[in-house]
Amino acid sequence: MSNGVKEITPEELLAKLEANEQVQVIDVREVDEWNAGHIKQAKLIPLGFLPHRIDELDKDIPLVMVCRSGARSNMATEYLAAQGFDVANMVGGMLAWPGEKEM
């Protein structure tokens, strides 16, 4: 997608997490999708709740937005970038996640 949002591949995110880099992983899917499997270090904030829970995010730590395929997280990335966050969209979403999934 060439709409100007920063992107990160699932492999790049996995490498950052394995290196214990400071990064906030926010999953914007719905609870039932989350329960079916998610990134261990992620925090669930469904897309519709994001504007109401934006104060839970740290502006000093880079954010990576995650959803099932990358579409909802792309919207979340655009929204947070407009609010001044350092944020990237994980392309391909959980469908492309190479790491383990927590249940």
C-alpha positions, 0 to 999 in steps of 0.5 A, a space after each residue: 500500500 502506498 498511502 505513506 504509512 510506515 510498514 514492517 514485515 512480520 519477519 522484521 517484527 519477530 527479529 525485534 521481539 527476539 532481540 528484546 527491542 522496545 516496541 509496542 505491538 498493538 493488535 486491533 482485531 476483535 476478541 474472538 480473533 485474538 483468542 484464536 491466536 496472537 503475538 505473545 507480546 501484543 496488547 489487544 485494542 480492537 480498532 473501534 476502541 483505539 480512539 478511546 484507549 489512545 492514552 494507554 500508548 507510549 509516544 516514546 516507544 515505537 508502535 507496530 499495529 497488527 490485524 488479520 491481514 493488514 487492512 484494519 491495522 493500516 487504518 490504525 497506523 494512519 490514525 496514530 501517525 496523525 496523532 504524532 506516534 512513531 507507528 508502523 503497520 505489520 504487512 500481511 497481518 497474522 496470516 503472515 506471522 512466522 512466530 508462535 501464537 499464544 492462545 
